[in-house]
Amino acid sequence: MSAWYENAVFYHMYPLGMSGAPFENREENVTHRFEELDKWLPHIKDLGCTAIYIGPLFESTTHGYDTRDYKLVDRRLGDNDDFVDFVKKAHELGIRIVVDGVFNHTGREFFAFLDIQRNRERSQYCGWYKGINFGWNNPYNDGFGYEAWRNCYELVNLNLQNPQVKEYLFEVIRFWIDTFDIDGIRLDCADCLDFEFMKEMRRMTEGAKKDFWLMGEVIHGDYARWVNPEMLHSVTNYELHKGLYSGHNDHNYFEIAHTIRRQFDENGGIYRGRTLYSFVDNHDVDRIASKLKEKGHLKPVHTLLYTLPGNPSIYYGSEWGVPGSKSNGGDPALRPHLVLEEMEKNPPVPGLKEYIAFLGKCREEYPVIGQGRYRELLLTNRQYAFARMGQGEAVVTAVNNDDKEAELVIPLPMEASSLHDLETGEELKAEGGRVRVLLPEGGSILIGVNTSPKAE
């Protein structure tokens, strides 16, 4: 039986934003905002999502990535019992839970850094951080220098080569598994983390829980350096993310097809056998509804997200076409407070949620979409078709980014005994090993193919 993450569909929750928590953590008492987050679980299930990536989650000073305490749920969200209950409810719905592991750095209010502030050279934690130098200073005028993530001095870089630091963080992970029963970790800034640290984490988590998933945030580079049997199961596919929006804005499906051909083609793709984490937006980049020049392209963008190789992820609110741009308020503009009932009543883009739910249903009913071999079938600047192929079956995806309807004659990847439109159920006919479809502007189609493969 395959691991749960091999064909997962993710829902991405940024809990501090979506629950309306204050930006600065100045509250003395716990506020139980998980009561609102719990309400989202049936909605997430209805979308066809099988896993939730939720984070950052643990006690921090502001945005969640300046950790104060790895073992306490942020008091702006609730307490540890609230999160235990959330995970239990998700598991009852068949939904796995993945949390943020912010292990590259801590906040300045973390106990080890506070000890250095108090005791300076005498602190036992001087070796826990990179670049501690009592002959320097820093923008906070502590009287010593330290290495900070991208010179953001509220984020102090941990020394992951220090055995005490590694053991502390591994003990934190064991605590998360034992206390909350989480199913995986998304590693923040994985492209900054020490490789040996990640290898040891893989070995430790494999022994701690069966099918525990490790996914890394990686922006640039050869993803195979991180995704391999020794380290991580997956990383963020930022290369595909860029193509998915610019391929539509520039009417250039060649960009997307080239990326996929390079990564996953059945005859030489460099990431064949790996499953990367696919997305069209997240808490760090402008929302797809604001990034696309044409709102009508939301349908083909999500069609590709769900049917190209990778685990698709929906960022909370984007199933309704919620806008958000850093140019209009920085990161908080990407992380708004949303009330589920209000979004259901007044979605910015009517019908989008229902279409994404259809795509989620297809991923469940036709596992070949997520796990089949990829083969390109047709490609122009404005039209693109490909197949995901299994033994005796395939699903063909076709999309159109033109501003007018387009007739496509798509070569079939195998001899078809039957063809049908997965959305409408309409039977289609093969003609000389091809199928003819008419796609409206911004249109998509998924075609189920049943047959025996052509002889190789």
HELIX and SHEET records of a PDB file:
HELIX    1   1 TRP A    4  ASN A    7  5                                   4    
HELIX    2   2 PRO A   15  MET A   18  1                                   4    
HELIX    3   3 PHE A   34  ASP A   38  1                                   5    
HELIX    4   4 TRP A   40  ASP A   46  1                                   7    
HELIX    5   5 ASN A   80  GLU A   92  1                                  13    
HELIX    6   6 PHE A  111  ASN A  119  1                                   9    
HELIX    7   7 ARG A  120  ARG A  122  5                                   3    
HELIX    8   8 CYS A  126  TRP A  128  5                                   3    
HELIX    9   9 PRO A  163  PHE A  180  1                                  18    
HELIX   10  10 ALA A  190  CYS A  192  5                                   3    
HELIX   11  11 PHE A  195  ALA A  208  1                                  14    
HELIX   12  12 TYR A  223  ARG A  225  5                                   3    
HELIX   13  13 TYR A  238  ASN A  249  1                                  12    
HELIX   14  14 TYR A  253  PHE A  264  1                                  12    
HELIX   15  15 ILE A  288  LYS A  291  1                                   4    
HELIX   16  16 LYS A  295  HIS A  297  5                                   3    
HELIX   17  17 LEU A  298  THR A  307  1                                  10    
HELIX   18  18 SER A  318  TRP A  320  5                                   3    
HELIX   19  19 LYS A  326  ASN A  328  5                                   3    
HELIX   20  20 ASP A  331  LEU A  334  5                                   4    
HELIX   21  21 LEU A  340  LYS A  345  1                                   6    
HELIX   22  22 LEU A  352  GLU A  365  1                                  14    
HELIX   23  23 VAL A  368  GLN A  371  1                                   4    
SHEET    1   A 8 SER A 234  VAL A 235  0                                        
SHEET    2   A 8 TRP A 213  GLY A 216  1                                        
SHEET    3   A 8 GLY A 184  LEU A 187  1                                        
SHEET    4   A 8 ARG A  96  GLY A 101  1                                        
SHEET    5   A 8 ALA A  51  ILE A  54  1                                        
SHEET    6   A 8 PHE A  10  MET A  13  1                                        
SHEET    7   A 8 ASN A 311  TYR A 315  1                                        
SHEET    8   A 8 TYR A 277  PHE A 279  1                                        
SHEET    1   B 2 PHE A  58  SER A  60  0                                        
SHEET    2   B 2 THR A  67  VAL A  73 -1                                        
SHEET    1   C 3 HIS A 105  GLY A 107  0                                        
SHEET    2   C 3 CYS A 152  ASN A 157 -1                                        
SHEET    3   C 3 ALA A 148  TRP A 149 -1                                        
SHEET    1   D 6 ARG A 373  LEU A 379  0                                        
SHEET    2   D 6 GLN A 383  MET A 389 -1                                        
SHEET    3   D 6 GLU A 393  ASN A 400 -1                                        
SHEET    4   D 6 SER A 444  SER A 452 -1                                        
SHEET    5   D 6 GLU A 415  ASP A 421 -1                                        
SHEET    6   D 6 GLU A 427  LEU A 428 -1                                        
SHEET    1   E 3 ALA A 406  PRO A 411  0                                        
SHEET    2   E 3 ARG A 434  LEU A 439 -1                                        
SHEET    3   E 3 ALA A 430  GLU A 431 -1                                        
END                                                                             
